[in-house]
């Protein structure tokens, strides 16, 4: 399993966790200080098998402070979640 934290210049921190069918969860990737210049794939030290029905949840935090908002973007600085099957 490879994990990739992809955020743009406003990215501050990022986390991925596995939520198992029994309700337990486990952090797979934790980047407390995201750096835009360092966005490789991350590979688990020990390969992990997950049971059917496991969800991988990603949480990213962005810096929308006034100085950061001066960074040019192609889109307005609004962020949301798109769930599978919707557009």
C-alpha positions as CSV (number, residue, x, y, z in Angstrom):
1,X,0.0,0.0,0.0
2,X,1.4,3.4,-0.9
3,X,0.1,6.6,0.6
4,X,0.4,10.1,-0.8
5,X,-0.4,13.4,0.9
6,X,-1.1,15.9,-1.9
7,X,-1.9,19.4,-0.8
8,X,-1.0,22.8,-2.3
9,X,0.9,25.7,-0.9
10,X,-1.7,26.3,1.8
11,X,-1.4,22.8,3.3
12,X,-0.4,22.7,7.0
13,X,-0.8,19.1,8.1
14,X,-2.2,15.8,6.8
15,X,-3.2,12.5,8.3
16,X,-4.5,9.2,6.9
17,X,-6.1,6.5,9.0
18,X,-7.6,3.1,8.4
19,X,-11.1,2.6,9.9
20,X,-11.7,-1.1,10.2
21,X,-15.2,-2.7,10.0
22,X,-15.2,-3.4,13.7
23,X,-14.9,0.4,14.4
24,X,-11.3,0.4,15.5
25,X,-8.9,2.8,13.7
26,X,-5.2,3.1,13.1
27,X,-3.1,6.1,11.9
28,X,-1.2,5.1,8.7
29,X,0.4,8.4,7.9
30,X,0.8,11.5,10.0
31,X,2.5,14.6,8.7
32,X,2.2,17.3,11.4
33,X,4.1,20.0,9.4
34,X,3.3,19.5,5.7
35,X,5.9,20.8,3.2
36,X,4.7,21.5,-0.3
37,X,8.2,20.6,-1.7
38,X,8.1,17.1,-0.2
39,X,5.1,15.2,-1.6
40,X,6.5,11.7,-2.4
41,X,4.7,8.5,-2.0
42,X,5.0,6.9,1.5
43,X,5.3,3.2,1.8
44,X,4.6,1.3,5.0
45,X,7.7,-0.2,6.6
46,X,5.7,-3.5,6.9
47,X,3.1,-4.2,4.2
48,X,-0.4,-4.1,5.6
49,X,-3.4,-6.2,4.7
50,X,-6.8,-4.7,5.6
51,X,-10.1,-6.5,5.8
52,X,-12.8,-5.9,3.3
53,X,-14.9,-3.0,4.3
54,X,-12.0,-0.9,5.7
55,X,-12.2,2.8,5.0
56,X,-9.1,5.0,4.5
57,X,-9.9,8.5,5.8
58,X,-7.8,11.5,5.0
59,X,-7.7,14.7,6.9
60,X,-5.9,17.8,5.7
61,X,-5.6,21.2,7.4
62,X,-5.0,24.4,5.4
63,X,-3.7,27.8,6.3
64,X,-6.1,30.5,5.1
65,X,-4.4,33.3,7.0
66,X,-4.3,36.7,5.2
67,X,-0.7,36.5,4.1
68,X,-1.2,32.9,2.8
69,X,-4.2,34.1,0.8
70,X,-1.8,36.3,-1.3
71,X,-0.3,33.2,-2.9
72,X,-1.8,33.0,-6.4
73,X,-4.1,30.1,-7.2
74,X,-6.1,29.1,-10.2
75,X,-9.2,28.7,-8.0
76,X,-10.8,30.7,-5.2
77,X,-9.6,29.5,-1.8
78,X,-12.6,27.3,-0.9
79,X,-12.2,23.7,0.1
80,X,-14.7,21.0,0.5
81,X,-15.2,17.2,0.4
82,X,-16.5,15.4,-2.6
83,X,-17.9,12.0,-1.7
84,X,-17.6,9.1,-4.1
85,X,-20.3,9.1,-6.7
86,X,-21.1,12.8,-6.6
87,X,-19.8,15.7,-8.6
